[in-house]
Amino acid sequence: MGNDLLTTAGIAHRLAISAERARRLCLRADFPRPVHSAPYFDLWRVSDIETWLLEGRQPDY
């Protein structure tokens, strides 16, 4: 699972939040940086997001 990647929509689905909320979450300074950026989407490692959550970050649902 360490190399699995998520788009913003994937993050929304995984965290059970709206796509808009996921977009705002991804803009936070303390949120992991994407591992790949393209003109229409970014990709994040699942492991980076899980680590961020386990470190006690509050997603502000």
Residue, then its C-alpha position, 0 to 999 in steps of 0.5 A: m500500500g505504500n506506493d498507492l496514489l490518490t487524487t483529490a477525489g480519492i482522498a475525499h472518498r477515503l476520508a468520507i468527506s466532500a470533494e470540495r472539503a478535500r480540495r481545501l484540505c489539500l491546500r493546508a500548509d501542514f498537509p503532505r505535498p503531492v508526489h506528482s502534479a499535472p495540469y488537471f490533478d495532483l497525486w498523493r501517496v496513501s502512506d503520506i496521508e495516513t502518516w499525516l492523520l496518525e500524527g494527530r492532524q485534524p482534518d477539520y471535517 
